[in-house]
């Protein structure tokens, strides 16, 4: 969790929120059902400034000899600084994955019911992430993993984990590669407040990542 996100933010919204020179790395089309190993927009520091890049979702460590078709979609915040697959990226290559919202699936007597979660009133989640660059025989492959932590009370019925969402006041410290002390980097991480989120049930069409249209966000009656 999460393994499916929505990205409908405008370029101007992204530029303003993250203090970017431009949003050239953002897909011009809204995306309503983004799943690994598709590419996701990532804010990171490069050449002394922030940039927006599209990275493949599913982290493959740079030292991996033979990358699997899908990498690590998520990394637990509690262990990201210690696990061999993540610790180098955590120290040197932190980023923010942009999401207008994410999906969760609530268990039930029959098929699981999908729900859509977003910031109350709209806006963006800035999800803490780590990224890496794997050099293959033909080209470099840049990949990313979203950090997760225990879910708040709104998400808990669907999943015990949720993405780590950072407030704007923590963007600079999280993105700064000079900050390497795990205690300092991880200190601001806390569950996103449930009262600042909204959610509603949506169509089970979202179960198939081939479906990608605004109808996926329409509330359904249970």
Secondary structure, DSSP 8 states (H G I E B T S, - for coil): ---EEEE---HHHHHHHHT-S--TTS-SS-EEEEETTSEEEEEEEETTEEEEEEEEESB--TT-SS--SS-BSEEETTTTTTSTTTHHHHHH-EEEEEESEEEEEE--SSS-EEEEEEETTS--EEEEEEEEEEE-SS-EEEEEEEEEEE--TTTTTT-SEEE-B--GGGHHHHH-TT---HHHHHTT-----GGGEEEEE--GGGGSTT--SGGGGS----
